[in-house]
Amino acid sequence: MARTVEDFLSRRTRLLILDARASIEVAPVVAKMMAKELNQNRKWVKVQP
């Protein structure tokens, strides 16, 4: 299971490797979705790259 946004974007979907600009755009949305699933708070969302 992915525990960080970077892990999700680079290893699970390969988006970071294939299109870095697109991954930067979607990272905040991914962080919010992951925070909900992982029961994390806003602080966690802000520290994700």
N, C-alpha and C positions, 0 to 999 in steps of 0.2 A: 504494500500500500504506500502510495506517495505521501510524504509527510511535509514537504515544502513545495512552494510554487515552482522553484527552480527544478526540483526533481521531476515534477509533473511535466513541465514544459520541455525539459531536455531529454529525459530518459523514457518517460511514458508515452509522450506524443511526438517527440523529436522536433517540435515546432521551433524551439530555440536554435537548433542546429540548422534547420532548413530555411527559416525566415525570422531572423532576430528582430527585425522591426515589428513584425506582426506579433511576436511574443511579448514585446514591450507594451504594445497596445492592449493585449488581452490579459496581461498579468494582474491588474487590479480586479478585474471581474473574476478571474480564476481564484485569486486570494479570498475574495468574499465567499465564493461558493465552497471552497475548501474549508474555510473557517466554520461555516455552518455545519458541514459534515463531520469535522474533527472536534467540534465543540470548543472552538478557540474564540478569543475576544478581538476587539478592534486593535489592540496593541500588537497582537500576532500579525494581523493583516498589514499593519504599517511597517513592520520589520522585514516582511518578505521582499525579496529583490524585484 
